[in-house]
């Protein structure tokens, strides 16, 4: 039996606040030209559903299903769907690799493959859930390629701790650069690779992004795992959190998150 995947980030509110910020425009723009009204769509690892709801509006009246391992975030997605009048949105708590019974025109996953020990197998499962000739779309960040200014030893330490924790979890923090190769190995056709970024440079954006990561470094599953694995002590994590606040207060502060993206045919 395969060892279960470990989600490095967990579902602390400092993580979910970031997830709730995501929209189709800021997180799935590479996919939008491929969508048409009436298409059916599966959103893998949908979290609290903000991207899912946006995609549902783009393909209405097509069938849309979101699936996530966390029952709690599926409940959050359900509340958001009802508030937006999207009561027909299907939401499933479980592992997308276990889904059976029907295929979709589009199967999409945002920031999912990086957390899985076998992303190629996950892409094969996504291909199985896509109708022949349908679209598989994935987007993942690349932690080693993230850049910031000014230089900050604390953020250097943050990245080294993060990479060590993800290695222990058998995850792939450099997923962004590997998506095209994974798509080829999974047997997907006509794979097109692009990149895009999230950029945090305004005072408000720095305060939001730096505050999220400062809190994650002391209170989230990532912090718990770093301590449990012996990667960093609580005192070291507190120092890293302080470095995030220091960076956020810099008037010249910039942080760029690089993402890789693939659109392919099943």
One Martini backbone bead per residue (centre of mass of N, CA, C, O) as a GRO file, in nm:
protein
  266
    1UNK     BB    1   0.097   0.036   0.023
    2UNK     BB    2   0.081   0.355  -0.009
    3UNK     BB    3   0.200   0.638   0.100
    4UNK     BB    4   0.074   0.900   0.222
    5UNK     BB    5   0.018   1.211   0.171
    6UNK     BB    6   0.170   1.525   0.266
    7UNK     BB    7   0.052   1.834   0.373
    8UNK     BB    8   0.245   2.097   0.430
    9UNK     BB    9   0.033   2.336   0.492
   10UNK     BB   10  -0.248   2.285   0.540
   11UNK     BB   11  -0.556   2.445   0.724
   12UNK     BB   12  -0.484   2.703   0.810
   13UNK     BB   13  -0.582   3.029   0.790
   14UNK     BB   14  -0.314   3.126   0.651
   15UNK     BB   15  -0.383   2.947   0.404
   16UNK     BB   16  -0.687   3.007   0.332
   17UNK     BB   17  -0.652   3.306   0.270
   18UNK     BB   18  -0.494   3.250   0.014
   19UNK     BB   19  -0.704   3.072  -0.132
   20UNK     BB   20  -0.940   3.293  -0.130
   21UNK     BB   21  -0.781   3.491  -0.332
   22UNK     BB   22  -0.833   3.311  -0.560
   23UNK     BB   23  -0.861   3.319  -0.918
   24UNK     BB   24  -0.892   3.286  -1.247
   25UNK     BB   25  -0.720   3.537  -1.319
   26UNK     BB   26  -0.468   3.482  -1.098
   27UNK     BB   27  -0.464   3.130  -1.151
   28UNK     BB   28  -0.613   3.065  -1.472
   29UNK     BB   29  -0.548   3.223  -1.742
   30UNK     BB   30  -0.427   2.991  -1.928
   31UNK     BB   31  -0.729   2.849  -1.956
   32UNK     BB   32  -0.967   3.037  -2.059
   33UNK     BB   33  -0.948   2.997  -2.380
   34UNK     BB   34  -1.057   2.678  -2.340
   35UNK     BB   35  -1.336   2.785  -2.268
   36UNK     BB   36  -1.693   2.685  -2.266
   37UNK     BB   37  -2.004   2.681  -2.284
   38UNK     BB   38  -2.108   2.359  -2.143
   39UNK     BB   39  -1.883   2.256  -2.001
   40UNK     BB   40  -1.708   2.014  -1.832
   41UNK     BB   41  -1.573   2.026  -1.481
   42UNK     BB   42  -1.273   1.950  -1.293
   43UNK     BB   43  -1.164   2.033  -0.956
   44UNK     BB   44  -0.857   1.978  -0.821
   45UNK     BB   45  -0.812   2.084  -0.521
   46UNK     BB   46  -1.031   2.328  -0.448
   47UNK     BB   47  -1.098   2.398  -0.177
   48UNK     BB   48  -1.286   2.693  -0.115
   49UNK     BB   49  -1.368   2.764  -0.443
   50UNK     BB   50  -1.290   3.026  -0.607
   51UNK     BB   51  -1.203   2.907  -0.876
   52UNK     BB   52  -1.442   2.723  -0.930
   53UNK     BB   53  -1.659   2.943  -0.952
   54UNK     BB   54  -1.532   3.090  -1.190
   55UNK     BB   55  -1.536   2.848  -1.386
   56UNK     BB   56  -1.843   2.802  -1.375
   57UNK     BB   57  -1.915   3.069  -1.515
   58UNK     BB   58  -1.761   3.004  -1.787
   59UNK     BB   59  -1.938   2.708  -1.834
   60UNK     BB   60  -2.206   2.790  -1.835
   61UNK     BB   61  -2.421   2.510  -1.790
   62UNK     BB   62  -2.208   2.335  -1.692
   63UNK     BB   63  -2.056   2.084  -1.533
   64UNK     BB   64  -1.937   2.111  -1.185
   65UNK     BB   65  -1.650   1.981  -0.998
   66UNK     BB   66  -1.531   1.954  -0.663
   67UNK     BB   67  -1.219   1.832  -0.510
   68UNK     BB   68  -1.135   1.730  -0.165
   69UNK     BB   69  -0.996   1.606   0.126
   70UNK     BB   70  -1.139   1.837   0.281
   71UNK     BB   71  -1.428   1.877   0.446
   72UNK     BB   72  -1.411   2.172   0.540
   73UNK     BB   73  -1.353   2.309   0.261
   74UNK     BB   74  -1.607   2.201   0.127
   75UNK     BB   75  -1.798   2.359   0.304
   76UNK     BB   76  -1.694   2.636   0.220
   77UNK     BB   77  -1.759   2.602  -0.081
   78UNK     BB   78  -2.064   2.566  -0.039
   79UNK     BB   79  -2.121   2.843   0.082
   80UNK     BB   80  -2.014   3.007  -0.158
   81UNK     BB   81  -2.206   2.891  -0.371
   82UNK     BB   82  -2.472   2.977  -0.238
   83UNK     BB   83  -2.407   3.284  -0.225
   84UNK     BB   84  -2.375   3.275  -0.564
   85UNK     BB   85  -2.598   3.071  -0.688
   86UNK     BB   86  -2.429   2.769  -0.707
   87UNK     BB   87  -2.599   2.496  -0.634
   88UNK     BB   88  -2.494   2.291  -0.874
   89UNK     BB   89  -2.240   2.249  -0.746
   90UNK     BB   90  -2.004   2.001  -0.717
   91UNK     BB   91  -1.906   1.836  -0.401
   92UNK     BB   92  -1.607   1.652  -0.293
   93UNK     BB   93  -1.493   1.435  -0.042
   94UNK     BB   94  -1.168   1.342  -0.158
   95UNK     BB   95  -1.002   1.140  -0.388
   96UNK     BB   96  -0.961   1.181  -0.721
   97UNK     BB   97  -0.835   0.887  -0.774
   98UNK     BB   98  -1.135   0.753  -0.686
   99UNK     BB   99  -1.290   0.833  -0.918
  100UNK     BB  100  -1.607   0.754  -1.073
  101UNK     BB  101  -1.813   0.804  -1.332
  102UNK     BB  102  -1.698   0.968  -1.568
  103UNK     BB  103  -1.635   1.259  -1.767
  104UNK     BB  104  -1.443   1.547  -1.881
  105UNK     BB  105  -1.347   1.821  -2.061
  106UNK     BB  106  -1.217   1.933  -1.783
  107UNK     BB  107  -0.903   1.911  -1.595
  108UNK     BB  108  -0.812   2.073  -1.286
  109UNK     BB  109  -0.496   2.201  -1.123
  110UNK     BB  110  -0.403   2.389  -0.827
  111UNK     BB  111  -0.147   2.331  -0.634
  112UNK     BB  112  -0.096   1.992  -0.625
  113UNK     BB  113   0.152   1.826  -0.738
  114UNK     BB  114   0.370   1.931  -0.526
  115UNK     BB  115   0.222   1.740  -0.286
  116UNK     BB  116   0.305   1.482  -0.446
  117UNK     BB  117   0.479   1.182  -0.485
  118UNK     BB  118   0.300   1.115  -0.772
  119UNK     BB  119   0.240   1.314  -1.037
  120UNK     BB  120   0.209   1.120  -1.276
  121UNK     BB  121  -0.023   0.955  -1.164
  122UNK     BB  122  -0.210   1.199  -1.135
  123UNK     BB  123  -0.221   1.263  -1.440
  124UNK     BB  124  -0.344   0.994  -1.520
  125UNK     BB  125  -0.604   1.039  -1.360
  126UNK     BB  126  -0.686   1.295  -1.513
  127UNK     BB  127  -0.702   1.158  -1.789
  128UNK     BB  128  -0.925   0.950  -1.710
  129UNK     BB  129  -1.131   1.207  -1.638
  130UNK     BB  130  -1.100   1.259  -1.945
  131UNK     BB  131  -1.198   1.304  -2.235
  132UNK     BB  132  -1.134   1.243  -2.541
  133UNK     BB  133  -0.962   1.543  -2.619
  134UNK     BB  134  -0.938   1.676  -2.370
  135UNK     BB  135  -0.856   1.884  -2.084
  136UNK     BB  136  -0.542   1.939  -1.921
  137UNK     BB  137  -0.478   2.141  -1.618
  138UNK     BB  138  -0.174   2.292  -1.478
  139UNK     BB  139  -0.052   2.454  -1.165
  140UNK     BB  140   0.281   2.550  -1.037
  141UNK     BB  141   0.512   2.615  -0.822
  142UNK     BB  142   0.867   2.753  -0.756
  143UNK     BB  143   1.067   2.782  -0.494
  144UNK     BB  144   1.366   2.808  -0.606
  145UNK     BB  145   1.254   3.060  -0.807
  146UNK     BB  146   1.214   3.250  -0.597
  147UNK     BB  147   1.204   3.611  -0.546
  148UNK     BB  148   1.385   3.881  -0.367
  149UNK     BB  149   1.353   4.215  -0.212
  150UNK     BB  150   1.569   4.239  -0.021
  151UNK     BB  151   1.798   4.095   0.128
  152UNK     BB  152   1.733   3.787   0.340
  153UNK     BB  153   1.826   3.560   0.569
  154UNK     BB  154   1.547   3.463   0.669
  155UNK     BB  155   1.439   3.378   0.383
  156UNK     BB  156   1.657   3.179   0.327
  157UNK     BB  157   1.579   2.998   0.565
  158UNK     BB  158   1.292   2.941   0.484
  159UNK     BB  159   1.356   2.785   0.225
  160UNK     BB  160   1.528   2.561   0.352
  161UNK     BB  161   1.303   2.455   0.533
  162UNK     BB  162   1.091   2.398   0.320
  163UNK     BB  163   1.259   2.195   0.152
  164UNK     BB  164   1.305   1.993   0.382
  165UNK     BB  165   1.009   1.926   0.438
  166UNK     BB  166   0.930   1.832   0.150
  167UNK     BB  167   1.130   1.604   0.132
  168UNK     BB  168   1.008   1.441   0.368
  169UNK     BB  169   0.718   1.440   0.203
  170UNK     BB  170   0.774   1.376  -0.106
  171UNK     BB  171   0.784   1.636  -0.255
  172UNK     BB  172   0.759   1.927  -0.516
  173UNK     BB  173   0.881   2.247  -0.511
  174UNK     BB  174   0.972   2.227  -0.842
  175UNK     BB  175   0.717   2.180  -1.027
  176UNK     BB  176   0.700   2.412  -1.235
  177UNK     BB  177   0.950   2.289  -1.419
  178UNK     BB  178   0.809   1.973  -1.449
  179UNK     BB  179   0.535   1.952  -1.603
  180UNK     BB  180   0.608   1.869  -1.891
  181UNK     BB  181   0.745   1.599  -1.825
  182UNK     BB  182   0.503   1.476  -1.679
  183UNK     BB  183   0.304   1.487  -1.914
  184UNK     BB  184   0.460   1.297  -2.097
  185UNK     BB  185   0.470   1.050  -1.896
  186UNK     BB  186   0.138   1.045  -1.885
  187UNK     BB  187   0.037   1.071  -2.203
  188UNK     BB  188   0.010   1.348  -2.301
  189UNK     BB  189  -0.103   1.578  -2.541
  190UNK     BB  190  -0.016   1.876  -2.659
  191UNK     BB  191   0.185   2.021  -2.471
  192UNK     BB  192   0.172   2.340  -2.301
  193UNK     BB  193   0.413   2.580  -2.189
  194UNK     BB  194   0.395   2.809  -1.912
  195UNK     BB  195   0.421   3.133  -1.747
  196UNK     BB  196   0.378   3.288  -1.416
  197UNK     BB  197   0.288   3.547  -1.173
  198UNK     BB  198   0.334   3.657  -0.844
  199UNK     BB  199   0.325   4.002  -0.722
  200UNK     BB  200   0.488   4.169  -0.437
  201UNK     BB  201   0.509   4.547  -0.387
  202UNK     BB  202   0.313   4.662  -0.221
  203UNK     BB  203   0.227   4.739   0.088
  204UNK     BB  204  -0.027   4.560   0.102
  205UNK     BB  205   0.096   4.302  -0.021
  206UNK     BB  206   0.325   4.265   0.181
  207UNK     BB  207   0.152   4.245   0.436
  208UNK     BB  208  -0.006   3.997   0.346
  209UNK     BB  209   0.221   3.796   0.266
  210UNK     BB  210   0.402   3.825   0.515
  211UNK     BB  211   0.181   3.755   0.724
  212UNK     BB  212   0.116   3.473   0.631
  213UNK     BB  213   0.410   3.353   0.663
  214UNK     BB  214   0.454   3.420   0.954
  215UNK     BB  215   0.220   3.240   1.055
  216UNK     BB  216   0.306   2.972   0.926
  217UNK     BB  217   0.591   2.961   1.088
  218UNK     BB  218   0.410   2.909   1.379
  219UNK     BB  219   0.094   2.761   1.309
  220UNK     BB  220   0.127   2.549   1.101
  221UNK     BB  221   0.201   2.253   0.958
  222UNK     BB  222   0.480   2.341   0.873
  223UNK     BB  223   0.580   2.403   1.161
  224UNK     BB  224   0.527   2.127   1.283
  225UNK     BB  225   0.711   1.968   1.089
  226UNK     BB  226   0.978   2.116   1.141
  227UNK     BB  227   0.989   2.025   1.436
  228UNK     BB  228   0.946   1.716   1.408
  229UNK     BB  229   1.202   1.685   1.197
  230UNK     BB  230   1.440   1.886   1.293
  231UNK     BB  231   1.476   2.158   1.114
  232UNK     BB  232   1.330   2.346   1.340
  233UNK     BB  233   1.280   2.564   1.577
  234UNK     BB  234   1.078   2.774   1.736
  235UNK     BB  235   1.284   3.006   1.743
  236UNK     BB  236   1.355   3.000   1.440
  237UNK     BB  237   1.066   3.050   1.337
  238UNK     BB  238   1.034   3.325   1.473
  239UNK     BB  239   1.263   3.458   1.312
  240UNK     BB  240   1.134   3.416   1.035
  241UNK     BB  241   0.880   3.575   1.090
  242UNK     BB  242   1.030   3.843   1.140
  243UNK     BB  243   1.147   3.857   0.852
  244UNK     BB  244   0.880   3.894   0.709
  245UNK     BB  245   0.811   4.164   0.845
  246UNK     BB  246   1.061   4.310   0.750
  247UNK     BB  247   1.008   4.288   0.450
  248UNK     BB  248   0.721   4.422   0.448
  249UNK     BB  249   0.854   4.711   0.551
  250UNK     BB  250   0.985   4.747   0.282
  251UNK     BB  251   0.969   4.985   0.032
  252UNK     BB  252   1.149   4.778  -0.175
  253UNK     BB  253   0.974   4.536  -0.168
  254UNK     BB  254   0.999   4.206  -0.329
  255UNK     BB  255   0.781   3.935  -0.457
  256UNK     BB  256   0.829   3.631  -0.660
  257UNK     BB  257   0.604   3.396  -0.809
  258UNK     BB  258   0.662   3.107  -0.979
  259UNK     BB  259   0.490   2.955  -1.263
  260UNK     BB  260   0.375   2.662  -1.395
  261UNK     BB  261   0.216   2.555  -1.716
  262UNK     BB  262  -0.039   2.317  -1.839
  263UNK     BB  263  -0.170   2.225  -2.161
  264UNK     BB  264  -0.363   1.931  -2.249
  265UNK     BB  265  -0.429   1.619  -2.409
  266UNK     BB  266  -0.611   1.312  -2.362
   0.00000   0.00000   0.00000
